[in-house]
Amino acid sequence: MWYDCFNEYLLKNEFENNKICPCIYIKKTTSIFAIVTIYANDLNLVGTPKELIKAATYLKNEFEMKDLRKINFLSWFTNWTFISNGIFIHQSTYTEKVMKHFYMDNAHPLSTLMVVRSLDAKKDPFRPLKEDEEILVLKVPYLSAIGALIYLVNCTRLNIAFVVNLLARYSSTPTKRHWNRIKHILRYLHRKTKIELFYSGSNSKLIGHADAGYLSDPHKKRLQTSYLFTYRDTVIFWRYIKQTLMTTSSNHSEIITIHKPSWECIWLRSII
C-alpha cells in the first residue's frame, strides 16, 4: 500500500518508473534530471541542483520526511570530493554500531584479520565441531554477528569476505573456537572502522579478476573460488564461495573457476 501510494504520487509529477528496477524513478530532459530510489521507507535523491530541490520539496509536501543531507542509505554513507573528481563510500557508523552491539567497542584492536590456517584438518582452528566439544548456547549471538558481518561484506568490506564466509558455514553448530574467531574479526574492524571505497571519474574500463584455492578447504576437499570486478579503479562486484565440485589439481581448479563461476550469485552494488 505504501509503495502504491508513493508510486502514484511520483508519476503525477512526470517521474518515470524504471521497468527493470521498480524502486527507481527518473525525471529528465536534455538539461536537467532527478533520480529517486526507494527501499521500504528510505529514499535517496540524486540529480542536478535545481531539480533535486524541486523533487525534495515535492516529496515533503506529501510525506513526512527527514533530510539527512549526505547520503545515509541502508547504513551506507557517501562523501563527495570535487577536488579528486570522485565519490567515497563507507560504513563507519554501521561498523561502530556493530562494535557496541557486541560489546567490542572497548576491545584491544588487532592488525591481523584471522589466525593462520593449517592444511592439517586436525590442527585447523576453523575445523568443524568435534565429538568432545559443545555447541554454543543460544545466549551467544553467533548468528546475529554473522548476519551483521555479512552485510558489511556485501556492501563495502570485501577484505573480510573470506573469513566471514568460512565462519558462516558453522552457523548451525558453532563452538567457542568459532566465536573467538568472530571476536577476532570485530577487533580487526575496531582498528579501523572507516575504510572507504573511492570511485573516480576516470578509467571507465570494466576489469574482472578470478582465483581458485586448490585444497584450501582441508575438511571437505572442495574447490574455493573468488572473483571481483573493478570499474573506475575500484571494486564494484565481489564474491567468495565454496564450489560443489572436488578438484584434483591446481590446474583443474583454475579451469573450473573460468567455466563455472556461478555468475548468478555475484553480489552487485550499483553506483548511480
BASE-227899 format. One record per residue (C-alpha): x, y, z. Coordinates in Angstrom, 2 decimals, always signed. Layout:
       u       v       w
       X       Y       Z
...
This chain:
       u       v       w
   +0.00   +0.00   +0.00
   +2.88   +2.36   +0.82
   +4.59   +1.62   -2.49
   +1.37   +2.12   -4.46
   +0.85   +5.49   -2.76
   +4.43   +6.59   -3.38
   +4.36   +5.34   -6.97
   +1.13   +7.18   -7.81
   +2.41  +10.43   -6.30
   +5.68  +10.43   -8.25
   +4.03   +9.52  -11.54
   +1.81  +12.59  -11.19
   +4.97  +14.75  -11.22
   +6.22  +13.32  -14.53
   +8.62  +10.80  -12.98
   +9.02   +7.56  -14.92
   +9.24   +4.23  -13.15
  +12.19   +2.13  -14.27
  +10.87   -1.03  -15.97
  +13.79   -3.20  -14.87
  +14.08   -1.94  -11.29
  +10.72   -0.72   -9.86
  +12.45   +1.02   -6.94
  +13.96   +3.67   -9.25
  +12.15   +6.76  -10.56
  +13.69   +9.08  -13.14
  +12.72  +12.51  -14.41
  +14.93  +14.08  -17.05
  +15.20  +16.42  -20.01
  +18.17  +17.45  -22.12
  +19.42  +19.80  -19.39
  +18.10  +18.51  -16.02
  +17.44  +15.23  -14.28
  +16.35  +13.81  -10.94
  +16.55  +10.21   -9.73
  +14.67   +8.88   -6.72
  +15.42   +5.43   -5.32
  +13.27   +3.81   -2.66
  +13.87   +0.94   -0.25
  +10.97   +0.45   +2.17
  +10.68   +3.96   +3.64
  +14.26   +5.08   +2.86
  +14.79   +7.41   -0.08
  +17.88   +8.52   -1.95
  +17.78  +11.53   -4.29
  +20.33  +12.31   -7.00
  +20.16  +14.98   -9.68
  +21.00  +18.44  -10.93
  +20.83  +21.05   -8.11
  +17.60  +22.85   -9.03
  +15.69  +19.73   -9.98
  +16.92  +17.99   -6.85
  +15.49  +20.78   -4.67
  +12.19  +20.62   -6.56
  +11.94  +16.86   -6.12
  +12.70  +17.08   -2.39
  +10.14  +19.86   -1.91
   +7.52  +17.91   -3.86
   +8.02  +14.85   -1.67
   +7.98  +16.85   +1.59
   +4.63  +18.39   +0.63
   +3.02  +14.95   +0.73
   +5.12  +12.86   +3.11
   +6.70  +13.48   +6.49
  +10.42  +13.27   +5.79
  +13.77  +13.81   +7.48
  +16.57  +15.23   +5.33
  +19.86  +13.51   +6.24
  +21.84  +15.64   +3.75
  +24.79  +13.37   +2.98
  +23.60  +10.01   +1.79
  +22.81   +7.60   +4.62
  +21.08   +4.83   +2.75
  +20.84   +1.38   +4.33
  +23.80   +2.34   +6.55
  +25.89   +3.47   +3.57
  +27.50   +6.87   +3.80
  +28.90   +8.83   +0.85
  +31.28  +11.76   +0.76
  +31.68  +13.71   -2.43
  +35.12  +15.10   -3.18
  +35.21  +17.54   -6.08
  +38.99  +18.04   -5.88
  +39.65  +14.41   -6.77
  +36.59  +14.22   -9.03
  +35.04  +11.21   -7.39
  +32.99   +9.80   -4.55
  +33.87   +8.00   -1.30
  +31.60   +5.30   +0.17
  +31.98   +3.87   +3.67
  +30.03   +2.29   +6.55
  +31.87   +3.66   +9.56
  +28.75   +4.45  +11.59
  +27.29   +0.99  +10.99
  +30.62   -0.63  +11.91
  +30.72   +1.32  +15.18
  +27.15   +0.22  +15.97
  +28.17   -3.39  +15.41
  +31.10   -2.92  +17.80
  +28.84   -1.55  +20.52
  +26.12   -4.15  +19.97
  +28.57   -6.98  +20.65
  +30.38   -5.09  +23.44
  +33.61   -4.92  +21.45
  +33.88   -1.12  +21.19
  +36.48   -1.07  +24.00
  +38.33   -4.20  +22.91
  +42.00   -4.09  +22.02
  +42.24   -3.66  +18.20
  +44.13   -6.17  +16.07
  +46.12   -5.60  +12.89
  +45.51   -9.11  +11.53
  +42.18  -10.39  +10.24
  +42.49  -14.07  +11.16
  +44.84  -16.64  +12.63
  +46.92  -18.79  +10.28
  +45.15  -21.89   +8.99
  +46.67  -25.34   +8.64
  +46.09  -27.87   +5.85
  +46.12  -30.49   +8.60
  +42.40  -30.84   +9.32
  +43.07  -31.75  +12.97
  +45.08  -28.57  +13.63
  +42.93  -26.14  +11.68
  +41.46  -23.55  +14.14
  +38.42  -23.30  +11.83
  +37.68  -27.03  +11.94
  +34.06  -28.19  +12.38
  +32.52  -29.38  +15.63
  +34.20  -32.40  +17.21
  +32.60  -35.01  +19.46
  +34.25  -33.71  +22.62
  +33.17  -30.09  +22.01
  +29.97  -28.34  +23.00
  +27.76  -26.24  +20.78
  +27.39  -22.64  +21.90
  +24.29  -21.87  +23.90
  +21.61  -19.66  +22.36
  +22.66  -16.76  +24.59
  +25.81  -16.34  +22.48
  +24.70  -14.22  +19.46
  +26.68  -16.12  +16.84
  +24.06  -15.93  +14.10
  +23.44  -12.26  +14.79
  +27.15  -11.50  +14.46
  +27.40  -13.46  +11.21
  +24.45  -11.53   +9.78
  +25.96   -8.17  +10.72
  +29.32   -9.10   +9.19
  +27.73  -10.44   +6.00
  +26.01   -7.09   +5.48
  +29.38   -5.36   +5.76
  +30.89   -7.83   +3.30
  +28.11   -7.32   +0.77
  +28.28   -3.53   +0.87
  +31.82   -2.22   +1.43
  +34.18   -4.52   +3.34
  +35.30   -7.10   +0.79
  +38.54   -7.57   +2.76
  +36.71   -9.71   +5.34
  +34.76  -11.81   +2.81
  +36.92  -14.93   +3.09
  +36.87  -15.39   +6.85
  +33.18  -14.42   +7.22
  +32.25  -16.96   +4.55
  +34.33  -19.53   +6.41
  +32.68  -18.91   +9.78
  +29.17  -18.74   +8.30
  +29.47  -22.45   +7.43
  +29.31  -23.32  +11.14
  +26.19  -21.29  +11.94
  +24.22  -24.42  +12.91
  +26.95  -25.88  +15.15
  +29.23  -23.07  +16.35
  +31.75  -23.71  +19.11
  +33.73  -21.45  +21.40
  +36.59  -21.60  +18.87
  +34.37  -20.16  +16.16
  +33.02  -17.47  +18.47
  +36.59  -16.41  +19.30
  +37.25  -16.06  +15.57
  +34.18  -13.80  +15.30
  +35.57  -11.60  +18.06
  +38.91  -11.57  +16.25
  +37.21  -10.07  +13.18
  +35.44   -7.47  +15.32
  +38.73   -6.47  +16.93
  +40.24   -6.15  +13.46
  +37.35   -3.90  +12.35
  +37.77   -1.89  +15.54
  +41.31   -0.99  +14.45
  +39.97   +0.99  +11.50
  +36.19   +1.32  +11.27
  +36.29   +3.75   +8.35
  +37.73   +2.17   +5.22
  +36.40   +3.91   +2.12
  +35.86   +2.84   -1.46
  +36.75   +5.65   -3.86
  +35.09   +5.83   -7.27
  +36.94   +8.23   -9.55
  +35.74   +9.85  -12.72
  +38.45   +8.29  -14.87
  +39.35   +4.87  -16.29
  +35.91   +3.53  -17.17
  +37.17   +0.07  -18.10
  +35.44   -2.94  -16.55
  +38.10   -5.43  -15.43
  +37.49   -8.87  -13.93
  +39.73  -11.00  -11.69
  +39.23  -14.59  -10.53
  +41.20  -17.04   -8.42
  +40.83  -20.58   -7.14
  +42.15  -22.26   -4.00
  +43.01  -25.91   -4.54
  +42.91  -27.84   -1.22
  +42.18  -24.60   +0.65
  +39.39  -26.49   +2.42
  +41.11  -29.36   +4.26
  +37.80  -30.72   +5.59
  +35.54  -31.13   +2.55
  +38.24  -31.04   -0.15
  +36.03  -28.69   -2.12
  +37.21  -26.03   -4.53
  +37.04  -22.49   -3.19
  +36.87  -19.61   -5.64
  +36.74  -15.85   -5.51
  +36.24  -13.18   -8.11
  +35.86   -9.43   -8.32
  +35.28   -6.76  -10.94
  +36.66   -3.24  -10.92
  +35.25   -0.15  -12.61
  +36.76   +3.32  -12.38
  +39.72   +1.84  -10.49
  +37.54   +0.49   -7.65
  +35.83   -2.81   -6.92
  +32.11   -2.97   -7.75
  +31.39   -6.76   -7.67
  +32.98   -9.33   -5.39
  +32.26  -12.81   -4.15
  +33.93  -15.67   -2.30
  +32.28  -19.10   -2.49
  +32.87  -22.80   -1.91
  +32.02  -24.78   -5.02
  +30.17  -28.09   -5.02
  +32.92  -29.79   -7.04
  +36.06  -31.57   -5.92
  +39.22  -30.92   -7.92
  +42.35  -32.99   -8.47
  +44.95  -30.27   -9.14
  +45.58  -26.52   -9.19
  +45.15  -26.55  -12.97
  +41.78  -28.27  -12.61
  +40.74  -25.61  -10.07
  +41.57  -22.77  -12.45
  +39.60  -24.38  -15.28
  +36.52  -24.86  -13.08
  +36.75  -21.24  -11.93
  +36.73  -19.97  -15.52
  +33.96  -22.21  -16.85
  +31.69  -22.48  -13.81
  +31.97  -19.27  -11.77
  +28.32  -19.13  -10.57
  +27.80  -15.68  -12.02
  +24.20  -15.62  -10.89
  +25.47  -15.37   -7.29
  +27.52  -12.19   -7.76
  +26.76   -9.51   -5.19
  +26.25   -6.28   -7.09
  +26.42   -2.79   -5.70
  +25.48   -0.23   -8.33
  +26.55   +3.38   -8.15
  +24.33   +5.88   -9.99
